[in-house]
Amino acid sequence: MLFAFFILSVSAMAEIQDMYTINVSESKFAGQFMVNQSGYTLYYFSDDAQGKGGSTCYEDCAKTWIPFYTETVSVPDSLRSVDFATITRTDGSKQITFRGWPLYLYSGDTGAGDTYGSGKKGQWHVADPSSIGQLF
């Protein structure tokens, strides 16, 4: 009986997790970081002008660092939806920002929870909701 309850609880938690387009994950190496609805890590680029709502990552850069966009932002209670916005990039595509920082996915991450882009060229960082942009 207890086992059946546990299975139902895990299923319910998975359904709740799936309803968010942005969530928070954690690893012992990267700490806390935001992920998309599939669990892939979201990053920000220190060359982007925080608060200006603009991206400086285009062409080859945007092939490696894919601008993150979702039509509807839904977040758990640990995040505030007012911290997210949508910008229109100079190429006409849309991108989600967090506190003014454009968010990206890294093409080198092959699975949910991968953080292979963290620290690349000293300019790419996992999007930690508690400290994003505070490195500068």
C-alpha positions in Angstrom: 0.0 0.0 0.0 2.8 2.4 0.9 4.6 1.5 -2.3 1.5 2.4 -4.4 1.2 5.8 -2.6 4.9 6.5 -3.3 4.4 5.7 -7.1 1.4 8.0 -7.2 3.3 10.8 -5.4 6.3 10.5 -7.8 3.9 10.6 -10.8 2.1 13.7 -9.5 5.5 15.4 -8.9 6.6 14.6 -12.4 3.3 16.1 -13.8 3.8 19.3 -11.7 7.4 19.5 -12.9 6.3 19.2 -16.6 3.9 22.1 -16.3 6.7 24.7 -16.0 8.5 26.1 -19.0 11.3 27.3 -16.7 12.3 25.6 -13.5 15.2 25.4 -11.1 17.6 22.5 -10.9 20.7 21.9 -8.8 24.0 20.0 -9.0 26.9 19.7 -6.6 29.3 21.2 -9.1 27.1 24.0 -10.6 24.9 24.9 -7.7 21.4 26.1 -8.5 20.5 27.0 -12.1 17.5 27.5 -14.3 16.4 24.9 -16.8 13.9 24.8 -19.6 10.8 22.5 -19.7 13.0 19.6 -20.8 15.5 20.0 -18.1 18.2 21.6 -20.3 20.4 24.2 -18.6 19.8 27.9 -19.3 22.8 30.2 -19.6 23.6 33.9 -19.8 26.4 35.7 -21.6 28.4 38.3 -19.7 28.9 40.3 -22.9 25.2 41.0 -23.1 24.2 44.4 -21.7 22.2 43.6 -18.6 19.0 45.5 -18.3 19.2 46.7 -21.8 17.3 43.8 -23.1 19.7 43.1 -26.0 21.7 40.1 -27.1 25.2 40.3 -28.6 25.2 36.6 -29.7 24.3 36.2 -33.4 25.4 34.1 -36.4 28.0 31.5 -35.4 27.6 32.4 -31.8 23.8 31.8 -31.9 24.4 28.4 -33.5 26.4 27.3 -30.5 24.4 29.3 -28.0 20.8 28.9 -29.0 18.6 31.8 -27.9 16.0 30.4 -25.5 12.4 31.2 -26.3 9.0 29.9 -25.1 5.7 31.6 -25.9 4.4 31.3 -22.4 6.6 31.5 -19.3 5.3 29.4 -16.4 7.5 29.1 -13.3 7.4 27.4 -9.9 7.0 29.4 -6.7 10.8 29.6 -6.3 10.9 32.0 -9.3 9.0 35.2 -10.0 7.3 35.5 -13.4 7.9 39.3 -13.3 11.6 38.7 -13.6 11.1 37.3 -17.1 10.5 39.2 -20.3 10.5 38.6 -24.1 12.7 40.6 -26.4 12.8 40.8 -30.1 16.4 40.2 -31.4 17.8 42.3 -34.3 17.3 39.2 -36.6 13.6 39.3 -35.7 13.5 36.2 -33.5 12.3 36.3 -29.9 14.2 35.5 -26.8 13.4 35.2 -23.1 15.3 37.4 -20.6 15.7 37.0 -16.8 16.2 40.3 -15.0 17.3 41.8 -18.3 19.8 39.0 -19.2 19.0 37.1 -22.4 18.9 33.3 -21.8 20.5 30.7 -24.0 20.8 26.9 -24.4 24.2 25.4 -25.1 24.4 23.1 -28.2 27.1 21.1 -26.4 24.7 19.9 -23.6 23.4 16.5 -24.7 21.1 15.8 -21.9 18.9 17.3 -19.2 21.0 18.7 -16.4 24.3 18.9 -18.4 26.2 22.1 -17.7 29.1 21.8 -20.2 28.7 25.4 -21.2 29.4 26.7 -17.7 32.5 28.9 -17.7 33.1 28.7 -21.5 35.6 31.5 -22.5 35.0 32.9 -19.0 31.8 34.6 -20.4 29.1 31.9 -20.3 27.4 31.1 -17.0 24.6 28.9 -15.8 21.6 31.1 -15.0 21.6 30.9 -11.2 18.4 32.8 -10.2 20.0 34.0 -7.0 23.1 35.5 -8.5 22.6 36.1 -12.2 24.7 39.0 -13.3 26.3 39.6 -9.9 29.7 38.6 -11.2 30.2 42.0 -12.9 
